[in-house]
Structures are given as structure tokens and as C-alpha cells.
Amino acid sequence: MKKRLGIISLFVLLFIAFIVVWNFSYQTGLEEAYIPIEKTQANSYIPSESGVFQRSEFALEYANMPIDKNHERTLDSYYNNRAYHGAPPSIPHTIKDEKSFGGNTCLQCHQNGGFVSKFNAYAPVTPHPEMVNCRQCHVAQNSRTLFKSANLIKVQAPKVGVNNALIGTPPMIPHQIQMRENCLSCHAGPAAPKEIRVSHPERINCRQCHVPTDRLVSEIKPFTRTNSNNDE
């Protein structure tokens, strides 16, 4: 009799343990598959990708904005407004106040872009509106020619259509990402140069398909596949 009661008690304990383990597994399965990112004052995203997510709410607006063909910006004007490739763009217009900072003047036109009738041009969107001391990097354009020529090696700007690793693949990012975290500022909307304006600004996670290249700009050439089995 005692042996029978012991066996029954063992089965009861095993059954209770099964119920407890099954219930824990079931409740765990109802939880989210991924741990949510806690919202803190620090960036919740990778720094090199944070900018485009912070302004993702404007993506569909950029896609639906009408574009004035007579005032489109081009890559030529984009590069000509820089002392050298990779330099901060200069200020090509008169400045209201020499001591003005971004929040007071610059960001009124350059935070969200748009057409500025005073200058009869589209205002480029800044990729870093949080840096309000604009004049620290951007200087007024007082002359369109160099004061004195130099013999420095000129770095050629990347050309459109030769940044693909393979034919038909998304183009790689031919420039550094620091200070340019917001891809939409240069690649979306009517203020973007027409040669590099994307057709899908609503796809926010740009770096899911586009990866930075570690090659020098001068080394970027059209990709051609070689036959390694050819001994000739």
C-alpha cells in the first residue's frame, strides 16, 4: 500500500511540475520577440544611423513634394560651393547678421528646406540641425576664385553610377558618414541635387541596402568580373 501511494505521489509531483513548466513556457511565448530599446536622453540608435531616423517623419513629405524643374540643384553647383571635396559648403548669399547663430537665422530656412523666394532657390536641408553654431564650419563666400593657387593634390568627387559593387546592386556610400547621418537631407526632396535624388525616401533604413565603401574616391571604377579560371 505504501509503495502504491509513493508511486501515485511521484506521478502527482511530476504532473504539477509539468503544469508549472508548461505555463511558464506559454507565458514567455506571449512576450515580444525582441527586447524594446529603452528611450533615454542618449541616442537610441547607432550614431552613424541616428540622423535619418530622427527625421523619418518627413520621408513621405519629401516623396510628395512638387519639384520646380527650373530651380533644381545639380551636383555641379553642389561641388562648386565647396573649397574642396568633403569640405563644408560655403554660404553663397548675404548674411543678415555676422554674429548670427543657427537657431536665429540659418535654421529658419535650412532645417526643413523649401523654396526661398528671396534667393530664388531651394534651401538645402542641414543633416545636423542640432549643431546651431553654423559659422564655426561654414564661411561666407566672398569670392568665386581662389586668392592664390596651390599645388595640393585635388581629390576628385565621386561620379554617379560607378559606386555599385555589382551590376544592379544598390550603390555604396562613397563618402564619410560623420556629420552626414541624415541621408534624406541630401538625397530626398526638391532641394536635393537631381543626380542623387532617390526615388524611395520612404524607405527609412538606408544602410540596410547601402553600405559605406572603404576605397578611395579615385579608386572607384565600374565593377567588372574577371574569369579566375582563365590561364591565358
Secondary structure, DSSP 8 states (H G I E B T S, - for coil): -HHHHHHHHHHHHHHHHHHHHHHHHHHHHTS-SS------SS-SS-HHHHHHHHTGGGHHHHHH----GGG---HHHHHHTSSSTTS---B-S--S-TT--IIIIIHHHHTT-EEETTTTEEE---S-TT---GGGT--B---SS-SS-----------TT---SSTTS---B-S--TT---THHHHSSTTS-GGG--S-TT---GGGT--B--S-GGG--------TT---
